[in-house]
């Protein structure tokens, strides 16, 4: 898969979907009197440090894919590369081309 600005924006959009699905089963929300608080997992993005918002807002360029990761203690999970690999696997399995699909989606949105 060619990594261009459109596919980079798609990766950033998908990262938010993943990072927004975290839950700490040992946390307590005093405002709602509930356990198991959901939260947005912070992603490290380039020189931004920990970031809790939509990566799309940062306008990251394709060259910064390696700088998108989650920190788990002493470990890093390179979520940007992980999503890229999943998209490539989907392309291979189903004959998709995300570069073409994103171009088509953007063209329809402009009409």
C-alpha contacts under 8 A as a table, 3 or more apart, distances in Angstrom:
res1	aa1	res2	aa2	distance
1	X	87	X	7.98
1	X	88	X	6.00
1	X	97	X	7.39
1	X	98	X	7.36
1	X	99	X	7.35
2	X	7	X	7.75
2	X	99	X	6.85
3	X	6	X	7.90
3	X	7	X	5.74
3	X	8	X	6.39
3	X	62	X	6.22
4	X	7	X	5.45
4	X	8	X	6.08
4	X	62	X	5.98
4	X	99	X	7.77
5	X	8	X	4.96
5	X	9	X	6.08
5	X	61	X	6.39
5	X	62	X	5.96
6	X	9	X	5.15
6	X	10	X	6.31
6	X	99	X	7.12
6	X	102	X	6.33
6	X	103	X	7.53
7	X	10	X	4.89
7	X	11	X	6.19
7	X	98	X	6.96
7	X	99	X	6.34
7	X	102	X	7.12
8	X	11	X	5.05
8	X	12	X	6.27
8	X	60	X	7.56
8	X	61	X	6.97
8	X	62	X	5.55
8	X	65	X	7.67
9	X	12	X	5.05
9	X	13	X	6.18
9	X	56	X	6.08
9	X	59	X	7.87
9	X	60	X	7.76
10	X	13	X	5.03
10	X	14	X	6.17
11	X	14	X	5.14
11	X	15	X	6.08
11	X	80	X	6.52
11	X	83	X	6.24
11	X	84	X	6.83
12	X	15	X	5.07
12	X	16	X	6.61
12	X	54	X	7.35
12	X	55	X	5.30
12	X	56	X	5.66
12	X	80	X	7.56
13	X	16	X	5.47
13	X	17	X	6.90
13	X	54	X	7.12
13	X	55	X	7.04
13	X	56	X	6.43
14	X	17	X	5.12
14	X	18	X	6.51
14	X	83	X	7.53
15	X	18	X	5.13
15	X	19	X	6.00
15	X	55	X	7.83
15	X	79	X	7.09
15	X	80	X	7.32
15	X	83	X	7.48
16	X	19	X	5.09
16	X	20	X	5.86
16	X	53	X	7.74
16	X	54	X	6.00
16	X	55	X	7.25
17	X	20	X	5.44
17	X	21	X	6.95
18	X	21	X	5.72
19	X	22	X	6.55
19	X	40	X	5.60
19	X	41	X	4.94
19	X	42	X	7.19
19	X	43	X	7.52
20	X	39	X	6.42
20	X	40	X	4.39
20	X	41	X	6.29
21	X	38	X	7.16
21	X	39	X	7.12
21	X	40	X	6.81
21	X	41	X	7.82
22	X	38	X	5.68
22	X	39	X	5.50
22	X	40	X	6.21
22	X	41	X	6.23
23	X	36	X	6.07
23	X	37	X	5.55
23	X	38	X	4.25
23	X	39	X	5.99
24	X	27	X	5.53
24	X	36	X	5.30
24	X	37	X	5.55
24	X	38	X	6.54
24	X	39	X	7.86
25	X	35	X	6.61
25	X	36	X	4.06
25	X	37	X	6.73
26	X	35	X	6.86
26	X	36	X	6.15
27	X	35	X	5.69
27	X	36	X	5.55
27	X	37	X	5.75
28	X	33	X	7.06
28	X	34	X	5.78
28	X	35	X	4.43
28	X	36	X	6.50
28	X	37	X	6.40
29	X	32	X	5.68
29	X	33	X	5.53
29	X	34	X	5.26
29	X	35	X	6.21
29	X	37	X	6.46
30	X	33	X	4.89
30	X	34	X	7.03
34	X	37	X	7.23
40	X	52	X	6.32
41	X	52	X	6.89
41	X	70	X	7.90
42	X	50	X	5.50
42	X	51	X	5.26
42	X	52	X	4.96
42	X	70	X	6.89
43	X	49	X	7.98
43	X	50	X	5.46
43	X	51	X	5.26
43	X	52	X	6.62
43	X	68	X	6.78
43	X	69	X	5.76
43	X	70	X	5.03
43	X	71	X	7.57
44	X	48	X	6.91
44	X	49	X	5.19
44	X	50	X	4.55
44	X	51	X	5.94
44	X	67	X	7.15
44	X	68	X	5.56
44	X	69	X	5.30
44	X	70	X	6.07
44	X	71	X	7.59
45	X	48	X	5.45
45	X	49	X	6.07
45	X	50	X	6.90
45	X	51	X	6.85
45	X	55	X	7.72
45	X	67	X	5.56
45	X	68	X	4.64
45	X	69	X	6.85
46	X	49	X	6.95
46	X	64	X	6.51
46	X	67	X	4.86
46	X	68	X	6.53
48	X	51	X	6.76
51	X	55	X	7.94
53	X	57	X	7.74
54	X	57	X	5.68
54	X	58	X	7.72
55	X	58	X	5.42
55	X	59	X	7.22
55	X	60	X	7.31
56	X	59	X	5.50
56	X	60	X	7.06
60	X	64	X	6.45
61	X	64	X	5.66
61	X	65	X	7.63
62	X	65	X	5.74
63	X	66	X	7.48
64	X	67	X	5.32
64	X	68	X	7.21
65	X	68	X	5.77
65	X	80	X	5.60
65	X	81	X	6.71
66	X	69	X	7.67
66	X	78	X	6.94
66	X	80	X	6.79
66	X	81	X	6.84
67	X	78	X	7.74
67	X	80	X	7.91
68	X	78	X	6.07
68	X	79	X	6.27
68	X	80	X	5.40
69	X	76	X	6.23
69	X	77	X	5.39
69	X	78	X	4.22
69	X	79	X	5.12
69	X	80	X	6.64
70	X	76	X	5.55
70	X	77	X	5.15
70	X	78	X	6.51
70	X	79	X	6.72
71	X	74	X	7.17
71	X	75	X	5.87
71	X	76	X	4.65
71	X	77	X	6.54
72	X	75	X	5.01
72	X	76	X	5.95
72	X	77	X	7.54
73	X	76	X	7.92
78	X	81	X	5.60
78	X	82	X	6.22
79	X	82	X	4.77
79	X	83	X	6.06
80	X	83	X	5.38
80	X	84	X	6.29
81	X	84	X	4.97
81	X	85	X	6.14
82	X	85	X	5.17
82	X	86	X	6.33
83	X	86	X	5.03
83	X	87	X	6.19
84	X	87	X	5.13
84	X	88	X	6.20
85	X	88	X	5.03
85	X	89	X	6.14
86	X	89	X	5.02
86	X	90	X	6.20
87	X	90	X	5.07
87	X	91	X	6.20
87	X	98	X	7.59
88	X	91	X	4.98
88	X	92	X	6.28
89	X	92	X	5.11
89	X	93	X	6.07
90	X	93	X	5.11
90	X	94	X	5.84
90	X	95	X	7.61
90	X	96	X	6.85
91	X	94	X	5.54
91	X	95	X	5.12
91	X	96	X	4.23
91	X	97	X	5.79
91	X	98	X	7.33
92	X	95	X	5.55
92	X	96	X	7.01
93	X	96	X	7.94
96	X	101	X	7.92
97	X	100	X	5.44
97	X	101	X	6.16
98	X	101	X	4.77
98	X	102	X	5.82
99	X	102	X	5.37
99	X	103	X	6.27
100	X	103	X	5.09
100	X	104	X	6.16
101	X	104	X	5.11
101	X	105	X	6.10
102	X	105	X	4.97
102	X	106	X	6.11
103	X	106	X	5.23
103	X	107	X	6.15
104	X	107	X	5.07
104	X	108	X	6.22
105	X	108	X	5.25
105	X	109	X	6.22
106	X	109	X	5.02
106	X	110	X	6.31
107	X	110	X	5.28
107	X	111	X	6.73
108	X	111	X	5.41
